[in-house]
Amino acid sequence: MTLRNILLGATMLCAAATPAYSFAQDAAPAPADDTATATDTDYGNEIIVTASKRSQTLQDTPIAVSVTSAADIENAAIRDLIDLQSSVPSLRVSQLQSSANTNFIIRGFGNGANNAGIEPSVGVFIDGVYRSRSAAQIGDLPNLERVEVLRGPQSTLFGKNASAGVISIVTQKPQYEFGGSAEVSYGNFDAITAKASVTGPISDTIAFSLAGNYNRRDGYAQDLNLDTDVNDRNRWGVRGQLLFEPSDALSIRLIGDYDKIDENCCIAGNVIAGPTIGITNAIVGGPSVDANNPFSYNVYNNFLSTNKIENYGGSAQIDYDLGNVALTSITAYRQVRADTNQDSDFTSADLIGENSQGLAIDTWTQEVRLTSDFDGPINFLLGGYYFNEKIDQKNDIRFGDDFRAYGNALIQAASGGALSVPTLEGALGAYEGDPTKYVGTFFRAGDGLDEAYKLKNTAWSIFGTVDFEVTDRLTLSAGANYTHDRKKFATNVISSDTFSGINLDAPQFAPFRNQLLLGGALQQAGVNPNDPAAVLAFATNPATAATFQQLQAFANANQNNPAANPLGGLRDFQFLPPFLNLPNSVESNKTSDGDLAYSIRAAYEVTDTVNVYATYATGFKASSVNLSRDSRPLAADLPGIIAAGINTPNLVSGSRFAGPEESTVYEFGLKGQWSVAAVNVAVFKQEIKGFQSNIFTGTGFALANAGKQSTWGLEFDGSVRPVDGLNLTLALTWLDPKYDSFVNSSFGDISGTRPAGIPDLAVAMGGTYTHEFAGGTKAIFHVDYQYESPVQIVEGLSDIFPDPIAQSLKREVNSLNASFTVALTNGFELGVWGRNLTNATYLTTIFPAVAQSGSVSGYPNQPRTYGVTGRFKF
């Protein structure tokens, strides 16, 4: 082992003494055998956080952070991270096309779903372990202690990507006193949720905990073609922990977990029925979609979607107290295995017979932190982080049994009836010297793309902060993070789509193009080109012969002109062209990025109850790779590819990867904590240069860097307790985002426009009232309301649809949730709950329907759910 590796290993072994995230807990937590309910709140306790890597009150922590406790989660009937956004308005969570694709957005910034080559801008950590992809994050909430959401770039506190923010999930540690809980819920759609946990001592120095969860629900949507319910839920998980504390100075926490998902997800409703719907209706002899009605929750598919996901791994956290310095190491290894398949044309016509993906992610991480706790004015944190990940991805997309008839109808419509699939097959084959060459091969069932992608990512970073107490009330902090990231990727994509492999501009088709050009010109002149006698008469009549010669000259002059190619309109139907794979002799299949992110912060205690802070911070996220069928060479590489003779038919430019993101935030905050109220306010300007935009194109994803995206914002988070037992909360986020520069988007230059999907105003308000009866029994009533102002859902709609239609495709969220619980003194609780009680409807996202120009599909939100919960704590 080299000296460099020894030094790097030593640095890594000193970077995890305190968790790399903000977490909150009661300053005096109840013992494990305390039978008090999770809804108990001692408002005299101060919330302790370690967002700045040392214990401080939430008021004293100069970071914008939201904390959702286990009690909050129980009261609000929050079932998963998607529900969490109803409590944190700066956070938006979107479930996309499968159970393995969830997108997290903070302050309007976020990406990473739908494309395994893109790491998220919002980092998700569970017990200090980074989860690099949404499929690797969490299927259901385990035995939680709290969830924290840190807003803004956090690179100087974390060893891995956190350019937009962090979601940190903290589970409960094992306890040395025996205790546990069991919970069962039953709700509409035959929903059954069960959770159980137990903890206790093995010896005086060893404690354990074991937790499990089960979540099953029938689908809330109906597939009228397959006569079954869809969008069900079927997931379970287990989590075991061991805590070794052989001395007061040493603590070792071992965690192992396994969770599995096997469910049908996710339906897409028809938002706009384009002209192709008439074709699919004709093919199936009835309705192929529930046209223009996404909230009927009625869909038509010809096979059920598959989502089978296994997510498992383990971690070891070692904390060692060296006196005035604490050393922590977190070592983790994780695996994800996801197999998905979807009828992604979302019609009952068998157009897409398969759109499957097999994804394997193996991740190993090592984080080490060394944290001081000196009595003097200066304290520091020094950390190191190593990340190693391998991704193997295999995709298959294949034409279904109905696609040939569908493609024939498209070609007939595009050519005004002049062409058809059989006509093209015969003609193109004949001009290549074999009339039978293509017969029966265009849009053949089972043809498509066989895709294989590999990605290897290694990264390391060194990070740290220094705090200097200028006075008892003024603290100055500075932090830095140097990250080096390398990626190496390869593709092996094979297209069997015969029609997409034909160059319609090829020289051998010149006579065919000439014939079509002349036929089109004759038709415009009022002559039927399919009537030989009429054409002959037109050509030989002295009055029209000169015109005929002009038309023939036009056809001769343009038969090799791509801009005038009469077959050019058929390029839109060459859906899956041949792929230029990497590595090749022209393009690099590697990225290498390095960056120094830093932060400067001043925190001032105005009074004992009011603090203010000012922050300037930068963040960084390395290059992301386009692991999709829209991975294409850069335009600058096309001449070299052609010169090298490795170009493939119909090759166009795009992107293989997107460059790094560099974020910056200017933030001023105020935090107040009084006996009956608390308030947190943040005013900020946040921007990301090179924001990695990932846009669905209809068959794949276009990955590109926006030059610069920025937002001005205001966040308010407050609570008040006007009387004993009543706690009222209000949180709101106001954002004013824009693309300062985005020249090369999928929709052209959209610089100066507002990014889609980011509402002006997001509000979460709620109240919890706890009434204690004589003898100790408690009644707890909770209600919360989530609002998001109307916002355009996706970019580029005005380029496709006229404004009245484009403007109508907006999302507005109005969601009301409530619960009522009776908690007995023996630890038993019984409650009722409901989410989205008003049954408000909105589209989480929309996208162009696959191979159906003019049609739009969208994912509708979950309808009203309600149920009853029994819980016992011991």
ChimeraX attribute file (.defattr): number of C-alpha atoms within 10 A of each C-alpha:
attribute: neighborCount
match mode: 1-to-1
recipient: residues
	/A:1	5
	/A:2	7
	/A:3	8
	/A:4	9
	/A:5	10
	/A:6	11
	/A:7	11
	/A:8	16
	/A:9	17
	/A:10	13
	/A:11	19
	/A:12	27
	/A:13	24
	/A:14	25
	/A:15	31
	/A:16	31
	/A:17	29
	/A:18	24
	/A:19	25
	/A:20	27
	/A:21	27
	/A:22	31
	/A:23	27
	/A:24	26
	/A:25	17
	/A:26	15
	/A:27	14
	/A:28	11
	/A:29	10
	/A:30	10
	/A:31	13
	/A:32	18
	/A:33	16
	/A:34	13
	/A:35	18
	/A:36	19
	/A:37	19
	/A:38	15
	/A:39	21
	/A:40	12
	/A:41	14
	/A:42	11
	/A:43	16
	/A:44	11
	/A:45	14
	/A:46	17
	/A:47	19
	/A:48	21
	/A:49	25
	/A:50	18
	/A:51	25
	/A:52	22
	/A:53	24
	/A:54	20
	/A:55	18
	/A:56	17
	/A:57	18
	/A:58	26
	/A:59	24
	/A:60	25
	/A:61	23
	/A:62	26
	/A:63	26
	/A:64	24
	/A:65	24
	/A:66	24
	/A:67	21
	/A:68	18
	/A:69	20
	/A:70	19
	/A:71	17
	/A:72	18
	/A:73	22
	/A:74	16
	/A:75	24
	/A:76	25
	/A:77	22
	/A:78	19
	/A:79	16
	/A:80	14
	/A:81	22
	/A:82	17
	/A:83	16
	/A:84	19
	/A:85	19
	/A:86	27
	/A:87	26
	/A:88	26
	/A:89	27
	/A:90	28
	/A:91	26
	/A:92	23
	/A:93	18
	/A:94	18
	/A:95	21
	/A:96	21
	/A:97	21
	/A:98	22
	/A:99	24
	/A:100	26
	/A:101	18
	/A:102	21
	/A:103	21
	/A:104	28
	/A:105	22
	/A:106	24
	/A:107	26
	/A:108	25
	/A:109	28
	/A:110	24
	/A:111	22
	/A:112	24
	/A:113	24
	/A:114	23
	/A:115	19
	/A:116	26
	/A:117	25
	/A:118	24
	/A:119	24
	/A:120	28
	/A:121	29
	/A:122	30
	/A:123	28
	/A:124	25
	/A:125	21
	/A:126	16
	/A:127	18
	/A:128	22
	/A:129	25
	/A:130	27
	/A:131	19
	/A:132	24
	/A:133	25
	/A:134	22
	/A:135	23
	/A:136	26
	/A:137	19
	/A:138	20
	/A:139	23
	/A:140	19
	/A:141	17
	/A:142	26
	/A:143	23
	/A:144	15
	/A:145	18
	/A:146	20
	/A:147	25
	/A:148	23
	/A:149	25
	/A:150	26
	/A:151	21
	/A:152	30
	/A:153	33
	/A:154	31
	/A:155	33
	/A:156	28
	/A:157	26
	/A:158	26
	/A:159	29
	/A:160	26
	/A:161	25
	/A:162	27
	/A:163	29
	/A:164	35
	/A:165	29
	/A:166	29
	/A:167	25
	/A:168	25
	/A:169	25
	/A:170	24
	/A:171	17
	/A:172	16
	/A:173	19
	/A:174	24
	/A:175	21
	/A:176	21
	/A:177	15
	/A:178	18
	/A:179	20
	/A:180	20
	/A:181	17
	/A:182	18
	/A:183	18
	/A:184	18
	/A:185	20
	/A:186	18
	/A:187	17
	/A:188	15
	/A:189	17
	/A:190	13
	/A:191	19
	/A:192	20
	/A:193	20
	/A:194	18
	/A:195	21
	/A:196	20
	/A:197	20
	/A:198	20
	/A:199	25
	/A:200	19
	/A:201	18
	/A:202	15
	/A:203	10
	/A:204	10
	/A:205	14
	/A:206	19
	/A:207	22
	/A:208	23
	/A:209	24
	/A:210	20
	/A:211	21
	/A:212	20
	/A:213	22
	/A:214	19
	/A:215	20
	/A:216	19
	/A:217	19
	/A:218	19
	/A:219	20
	/A:220	20
	/A:221	21
	/A:222	18
	/A:223	21
	/A:224	18
	/A:225	18
	/A:226	15
	/A:227	10
	/A:228	12
	/A:229	19
	/A:230	23
	/A:231	22
	/A:232	18
	/A:233	20
	/A:234	20
	/A:235	20
	/A:236	21
	/A:237	23
	/A:238	20
	/A:239	21
	/A:240	19
	/A:241	21
	/A:242	22
	/A:243	24
	/A:244	19
	/A:245	17
	/A:246	12
	/A:247	10
	/A:248	9
	/A:249	12
	/A:250	16
	/A:251	18
	/A:252	18
	/A:253	20
	/A:254	18
	/A:255	20
	/A:256	18
	/A:257	19
	/A:258	17
	/A:259	23
	/A:260	22
	/A:261	21
	/A:262	20
	/A:263	25
	/A:264	24
	/A:265	24
	/A:266	22
	/A:267	30
	/A:268	28
	/A:269	27
	/A:270	29
	/A:271	24
	/A:272	20
	/A:273	20
	/A:274	16
	/A:275	12
	/A:276	18
	/A:277	21
	/A:278	13
	/A:279	18
	/A:280	25
	/A:281	16
	/A:282	14
	/A:283	19
	/A:284	14
	/A:285	10
	/A:286	12
	/A:287	19
	/A:288	25
	/A:289	24
	/A:290	19
	/A:291	18
	/A:292	16
	/A:293	15
	/A:294	24
	/A:295	23
	/A:296	14
	/A:297	24
	/A:298	22
	/A:299	27
	/A:300	25
	/A:301	23
	/A:302	22
	/A:303	20
	/A:304	19
	/A:305	23
	/A:306	21
	/A:307	23
	/A:308	20
	/A:309	25
	/A:310	21
	/A:311	21
	/A:312	20
	/A:313	19
	/A:314	18
	/A:315	22
	/A:316	20
	/A:317	24
	/A:318	22
	/A:319	24
	/A:320	21
	/A:321	17
	/A:322	13
	/A:323	11
	/A:324	11
	/A:325	16
	/A:326	22
	/A:327	24
	/A:328	26
	/A:329	26
	/A:330	28
	/A:331	22
	/A:332	22
	/A:333	18
	/A:334	23
	/A:335	18
	/A:336	21
	/A:337	19
	/A:338	23
	/A:339	19
	/A:340	23
	/A:341	24
	/A:342	26
	/A:343	24
	/A:344	24
	/A:345	23
	/A:346	24
	/A:347	27
	/A:348	25
	/A:349	30
	/A:350	25
	/A:351	27
	/A:352	26
	/A:353	26
	/A:354	22
	/A:355	19
	/A:356	20
	/A:357	20
	/A:358	17
	/A:359	20
	/A:360	19
	/A:361	22
	/A:362	17
	/A:363	21
	/A:364	19
	/A:365	23
	/A:366	25
	/A:367	33
	/A:368	29
	/A:369	29
	/A:370	28
	/A:371	26
	/A:372	20
	/A:373	15
	/A:374	12
	/A:375	8
	/A:376	8
	/A:377	12
	/A:378	16
	/A:379	19
	/A:380	20
	/A:381	26
	/A:382	25
	/A:383	30
	/A:384	29
	/A:385	29
	/A:386	23
	/A:387	20
	/A:388	16
	/A:389	19
	/A:390	19
	/A:391	18
	/A:392	18
	/A:393	23
	/A:394	19
	/A:395	22
	/A:396	19
	/A:397	24
	/A:398	24
	/A:399	21
	/A:400	21
	/A:401	17
	/A:402	20
	/A:403	23
	/A:404	20
	/A:405	17
	/A:406	22
	/A:407	21
	/A:408	19
	/A:409	20
	/A:410	22
	/A:411	20
	/A:412	15
	/A:413	14
	/A:414	16
	/A:415	16
	/A:416	10
	/A:417	11
	/A:418	15
	/A:419	18
	/A:420	19
	/A:421	24
	/A:422	14
	/A:423	13
	/A:424	17
	/A:425	19
	/A:426	18
	/A:427	20
	/A:428	21
	/A:429	17
	/A:430	17
	/A:431	15
	/A:432	13
	/A:433	11
	/A:434	13
	/A:435	14
	/A:436	14
	/A:437	15
	/A:438	20
	/A:439	17
	/A:440	13
	/A:441	18
	/A:442	22
	/A:443	29
	/A:444	21
	/A:445	19
	/A:446	17
	/A:447	20
	/A:448	27
	/A:449	22
	/A:450	16
	/A:451	20
	/A:452	20
	/A:453	23
	/A:454	17
	/A:455	21
	/A:456	18
	/A:457	19
	/A:458	18
	/A:459	21
	/A:460	22
	/A:461	23
	/A:462	25
	/A:463	24
	/A:464	25
	/A:465	22
	/A:466	16
	/A:467	18
	/A:468	16
	/A:469	16
	/A:470	12
	/A:471	11
	/A:472	9
	/A:473	13
	/A:474	16
	/A:475	19
	/A:476	18
	/A:477	20
	/A:478	19
	/A:479	21
	/A:480	22
	/A:481	28
	/A:482	19
	/A:483	25
	/A:484	17
	/A:485	20
	/A:486	17
	/A:487	21
	/A:488	17
	/A:489	23
	/A:490	19
	/A:491	22
	/A:492	15
	/A:493	20
	/A:494	18
	/A:495	18
	/A:496	20
	/A:497	24
	/A:498	18
	/A:499	23
	/A:500	23
	/A:501	19
	/A:502	16
	/A:503	17
	/A:504	22
	/A:505	19
	/A:506	11
	/A:507	12
	/A:508	16
	/A:509	21
	/A:510	20
	/A:511	15
	/A:512	17
	/A:513	25
	/A:514	22
	/A:515	18
	/A:516	20
	/A:517	23
	/A:518	22
	/A:519	21
	/A:520	20
	/A:521	19
	/A:522	20
	/A:523	13
	/A:524	11
	/A:525	13
	/A:526	10
	/A:527	17
	/A:528	15
	/A:529	20
	/A:530	12
	/A:531	9
	/A:532	11
	/A:533	11
	/A:534	12
	/A:535	17
	/A:536	13
	/A:537	13
	/A:538	20
	/A:539	17
	/A:540	12
	/A:541	13
	/A:542	10
	/A:543	10
	/A:544	13
	/A:545	15
	/A:546	14
	/A:547	16
	/A:548	21
	/A:549	12
	/A:550	14
	/A:551	19
	/A:552	19
	/A:553	13
	/A:554	15
	/A:555	24
	/A:556	18
	/A:557	12
	/A:558	17
	/A:559	24
	/A:560	19
	/A:561	14
	/A:562	13
	/A:563	10
	/A:564	14
	/A:565	19
	/A:566	21
	/A:567	18
	/A:568	13
	/A:569	11
	/A:570	16
	/A:571	15
	/A:572	13
	/A:573	15
	/A:574	19
	/A:575	17
	/A:576	24
	/A:577	26
	/A:578	23
	/A:579	24
	/A:580	21
	/A:581	19
	/A:582	21
	/A:583	15
	/A:584	13
	/A:585	10
	/A:586	17
	/A:587	16
	/A:588	13
	/A:589	18
	/A:590	17
	/A:591	19
	/A:592	16
	/A:593	15
	/A:594	17
	/A:595	17
	/A:596	17
	/A:597	23
	/A:598	24
	/A:599	22
	/A:600	17
	/A:601	19
	/A:602	19
	/A:603	23
	/A:604	20
	/A:605	19
	/A:606	13
	/A:607	10
	/A:608	12
	/A:609	14
	/A:610	18
	/A:611	22
	/A:612	23
	/A:613	22
	/A:614	20
	/A:615	20
	/A:616	19
	/A:617	23
	/A:618	27
	/A:619	29
	/A:620	30
	/A:621	29
	/A:622	27
	/A:623	23
	/A:624	24
	/A:625	25
	/A:626	25
	/A:627	28
	/A:628	24
	/A:629	22
	/A:630	22
	/A:631	23
	/A:632	23
	/A:633	21
	/A:634	14
	/A:635	12
	/A:636	9
	/A:637	13
	/A:638	19
	/A:639	12
	/A:640	15
	/A:641	18
	/A:642	13
	/A:643	10
	/A:644	12
	/A:645	9
	/A:646	15
	/A:647	17
	/A:648	16
	/A:649	16
	/A:650	17
	/A:651	17
	/A:652	16
	/A:653	14
	/A:654	16
	/A:655	18
	/A:656	24
	/A:657	25
	/A:658	23
	/A:659	22
	/A:660	22
	/A:661	25
	/A:662	21
	/A:663	28
	/A:664	23
	/A:665	22
	/A:666	17
	/A:667	22
	/A:668	22
	/A:669	21
	/A:670	24
	/A:671	24
	/A:672	20
	/A:673	20
	/A:674	13
	/A:675	11
	/A:676	14
	/A:677	16
	/A:678	18
	/A:679	19
	/A:680	23
	/A:681	19
	/A:682	20
	/A:683	19
	/A:684	20
	/A:685	19
	/A:686	25
	/A:687	29
	/A:688	27
	/A:689	20
	/A:690	22
	/A:691	27
	/A:692	29
	/A:693	19
	/A:694	22
	/A:695	18
	/A:696	16
	/A:697	15
	/A:698	18
	/A:699	17
	/A:700	19
	/A:701	20
	/A:702	24
	/A:703	29
	/A:704	24
	/A:705	24
	/A:706	24
	/A:707	19
	/A:708	21
	/A:709	26
	/A:710	25
	/A:711	23
	/A:712	18
	/A:713	20
	/A:714	21
	/A:715	22
	/A:716	19
	/A:717	23
	/A:718	18
	/A:719	19
	/A:720	17
	/A:721	18
	/A:722	11
	/A:723	9
	/A:724	11
	/A:725	15
	/A:726	16
	/A:727	20
	/A:728	18
	/A:729	19
	/A:730	20
	/A:731	23
	/A:732	22
	/A:733	24
	/A:734	22
	/A:735	21
	/A:736	18
	/A:737	25
	/A:738	21
	/A:739	22
	/A:740	20
	/A:741	20
	/A:742	24
	/A:743	17
	/A:744	14
	/A:745	21
	/A:746	19
	/A:747	15
	/A:748	11
	/A:749	13
	/A:750	20
	/A:751	19
	/A:752	14
	/A:753	15
	/A:754	19
	/A:755	23
	/A:756	16
	/A:757	18
	/A:758	27
	/A:759	24
	/A:760	16
	/A:761	20
	/A:762	25
	/A:763	24
	/A:764	23
	/A:765	22
	/A:766	21
	/A:767	18
	/A:768	22
	/A:769	19
	/A:770	20
	/A:771	15
	/A:772	14
	/A:773	10
	/A:774	7
	/A:775	8
	/A:776	13
	/A:777	16
	/A:778	20
	/A:779	19
	/A:780	20
	/A:781	21
	/A:782	22
	/A:783	20
	/A:784	23
	/A:785	21
	/A:786	22
	/A:787	19
	/A:788	20
	/A:789	16
	/A:790	17
	/A:791	21
	/A:792	21
	/A:793	25
	/A:794	18
	/A:795	19
	/A:796	16
	/A:797	19
	/A:798	13
	/A:799	11
	/A:800	13
	/A:801	12
	/A:802	10
	/A:803	12
	/A:804	9
	/A:805	13
	/A:806	18
	/A:807	14
	/A:808	11
	/A:809	20
	/A:810	20
	/A:811	20
	/A:812	19
	/A:813	21
	/A:814	17
	/A:815	20
	/A:816	22
	/A:817	24
	/A:818	22
	/A:819	23
	/A:820	21
	/A:821	23
	/A:822	19
	/A:823	23
	/A:824	19
	/A:825	14
	/A:826	14
	/A:827	16
	/A:828	19
	/A:829	20
	/A:830	18
	/A:831	19
	/A:832	19
	/A:833	24
	/A:834	21
	/A:835	25
	/A:836	21
	/A:837	17
	/A:838	13
	/A:839	15
	/A:840	16
	/A:841	19
	/A:842	20
	/A:843	22
	/A:844	20
	/A:845	21
	/A:846	21
	/A:847	20
	/A:848	20
	/A:849	25
	/A:850	20
	/A:851	20
	/A:852	19
	/A:853	16
	/A:854	15
	/A:855	20
	/A:856	20
	/A:857	24
	/A:858	24
	/A:859	24
	/A:860	23
	/A:861	20
	/A:862	19
	/A:863	17
	/A:864	18
	/A:865	17
	/A:866	20
	/A:867	19
	/A:868	18
	/A:869	22
	/A:870	18
	/A:871	20
	/A:872	19
	/A:873	22
	/A:874	16
